[in-house]
Amino acid sequence: MRRVQSNKLLMSKWTAVTPVNKEKHFLVTRLNLLLIELEAVYTQHKINLPLQDLADASQWRQGWH
């Protein structure tokens, strides 16, 4: 697990390791205390997930790859 800095998280870019429905690239669009909102670049679909999930390298990679 890697460390994610919440102060630099807003509008950061993330890549899903296992894309679903062509949703691979995401932007962080909203921050809450424990949850973040990710928006898929291709479909504009929004998902909410716990902040610590981004630290899991088997699910997410920082940047667009």
MILUM-16032 format. One line per 4 residues: number of its first residue (from 0); for each residue y, z, x of N, C-alpha, C, O, CB. Coordinates in pm, whole numbers. Atoms other than C-alpha are relative to their C-alpha. Glycine has a CB too. Layout:
! MILUM-16032
NUM = Y,Z,X,Y,Z,X,Y,Z,X,Y,Z,X,Y,Z,X ~ ... .
//
This chain:
! MILUM-16032
0 = -118,0,84,0,0,0,124,0,88,133,74,187,0,122,-96 ~ -125,2,-74,345,-86,126,107,74,-80,90,97,-200,45,-145,31 ~ -109,-73,62,668,96,48,101,-99,-58,136,-197,7,69,96,102 ~ -98,86,66,913,-64,-199,130,78,-14,131,189,-68,-51,-48,-140 .
4 = -130,-67,7,1283,25,-169,68,-36,-131,105,-151,-153,89,-39,120 ~ -55,27,134,1422,61,-522,147,-40,4,193,-108,-87,-16,122,-88 ~ -142,35,-6,1787,25,-409,22,-149,30,131,-199,7,69,85,105 ~ -12,142,-30,1720,-336,-298,-89,-85,-92,-113,-203,-64,-38,-26,146 .
8 = 100,64,84,1484,-428,-582,58,-97,-103,-5,-198,-133,-78,103,-71 ~ -57,84,105,1717,-580,-844,23,-142,51,83,-163,156,131,59,-50 ~ -8,143,-29,1699,-964,-840,-82,-41,123,-60,-149,179,146,-39,20 ~ 88,38,-109,1437,-958,-565,-110,-92,-51,-141,-92,-170,-61,125,67 .
12 = 100,101,35,1170,-1229,-562,-139,50,33,-161,112,138,28,-133,73 ~ 137,-44,-18,797,-1163,-601,-96,-111,-39,-66,-192,-127,-29,126,-81 ~ 105,96,30,481,-1374,-605,-125,73,-43,-170,165,25,-28,-91,122 ~ 126,-57,47,175,-1285,-808,-114,-57,85,-121,-179,104,-24,-29,-151 .
16 = 114,46,-80,-139,-1303,-592,-96,-81,-86,-151,-181,-40,-74,121,63 ~ 87,71,93,-342,-1413,-896,84,-44,-121,98,33,-216,-120,91,-45 ~ -85,47,110,-117,-1625,-1124,-79,-17,-131,-197,-51,-130,66,-132,37 ~ 56,19,134,-184,-1635,-1499,97,-88,-78,217,-62,-80,-24,138,-73 .
20 = -82,92,80,-56,-1920,-1722,114,-62,79,226,-74,29,56,72,-120 ~ -99,61,-89,131,-2083,-1431,115,94,34,219,49,82,54,-127,-63 ~ -103,-98,-32,332,-1763,-1390,-32,60,136,-114,152,147,10,111,-111 ~ 27,-42,-137,337,-1713,-1016,123,67,62,111,170,128,-44,-119,86 .
24 = -123,-50,-60,701,-1654,-916,81,79,-102,100,36,-216,84,-115,56 ~ -71,-91,88,900,-1367,-1062,127,53,66,136,59,189,-90,116,-41 ~ -121,-70,-43,1245,-1206,-1036,3,135,-68,-34,148,-185,128,-82,-32 ~ -21,-132,61,1313,-837,-1093,133,-7,-73,237,-26,-10,-2,116,108 .
28 = -122,13,79,1566,-841,-1377,54,132,-53,170,140,-92,-26,-92,-115 ~ -46,-129,51,1583,-476,-1482,-78,111,67,-198,99,94,-16,8,-154 ~ 62,-117,-61,1514,-138,-1327,16,120,-92,123,141,-150,61,30,139 ~ -3,-126,71,1428,183,-1502,-47,105,101,-77,71,215,-90,-2,-131 .
32 = 40,-104,-94,1335,515,-1346,-139,-24,57,-159,-12,178,5,135,-68 ~ 136,22,-46,963,435,-1326,-53,-140,-30,-159,-178,20,-91,100,-62 ~ 46,134,38,937,84,-1476,96,-106,50,216,-81,68,-15,-10,-152 ~ -84,115,-34,1063,-256,-1369,-32,-112,-98,-141,-117,-156,-23,-46,147 .
36 = 23,118,83,1104,-575,-1568,1,-122,91,96,-145,165,109,-12,-112 ~ 12,123,-76,985,-897,-1407,10,-117,-95,-46,-114,-204,-133,-5,80 ~ -11,121,81,1079,-1239,-1542,-60,-116,77,-23,-142,191,148,-29,-37 ~ 63,116,-62,863,-1541,-1468,102,-112,11,173,-141,-85,-125,-45,-81 .
40 = -98,106,-24,1071,-1822,-1318,-33,-123,-84,57,-186,-139,5,-36,149 ~ 43,122,67,869,-2102,-1479,9,10,-152,54,-84,-218,-142,-33,40 ~ 7,-14,146,829,-1966,-1834,103,96,-60,117,100,-182,-137,46,-39 ~ -95,-103,42,1098,-1691,-1855,-66,112,-80,1,187,-150,111,-62,-83 .
44 = 74,-109,64,825,-1460,-1989,30,129,76,30,130,199,-155,-29,-3 ~ -33,-128,-64,912,-1095,-1921,-116,97,-13,-181,105,-117,128,61,-62 ~ 103,-103,1,669,-822,-1827,58,128,58,145,124,145,-126,-45,80 ~ -38,-131,-52,716,-451,-1765,-120,60,69,-232,53,18,53,94,-113 .
48 = 109,-68,-68,511,-264,-1512,54,113,85,173,114,118,-79,-99,86 ~ -43,-112,-83,523,56,-1309,46,-48,137,-8,-143,193,-113,101,14 ~ -57,35,-130,726,40,-990,-104,-1,111,-99,-86,200,111,95,35 ~ 99,-9,-107,429,141,-775,-96,-119,2,-162,-141,103,-78,128,-13 .
52 = 88,118,1,236,-173,-883,47,-106,99,-35,-180,154,-6,-59,-140 ~ -49,97,-97,463,-386,-662,-42,34,142,-46,-54,229,151,-9,-7 ~ 42,-41,-134,348,-187,-361,-145,-39,30,-188,-31,144,15,150,15 ~ 140,39,-17,-10,-308,-415,-7,-145,49,17,-238,-28,-78,17,-133 .
56 = 4,133,-62,-54,-605,-178,-110,-88,-57,-107,-210,-37,-18,14,149 ~ 105,83,61,-365,-718,-365,47,-65,-131,-20,-153,-183,-125,84,-26 ~ -54,55,124,-148,-794,-673,130,-77,20,151,-179,-46,23,112,-98 ~ -134,56,-15,203,-880,-548,35,-19,147,-3,60,233,103,90,-67 .
60 = -56,26,-133,369,-1034,-242,149,-15,-15,197,-81,-107,-63,-126,66 ~ -145,9,7,738,-997,-173,46,-138,46,-5,-190,146,66,110,85 ~ -49,134,-29,927,-1328,-169,-80,-102,-78,-175,-68,-148,-7,-29,149 ~ 72,108,68,814,-1665,-302,-83,-74,101,-31,-130,197,97,-97,-71 .
64 = 94,64,-94,507,-1803,-129,-71,-114,-67,-154,-180,-5,-103,101,52 .
//
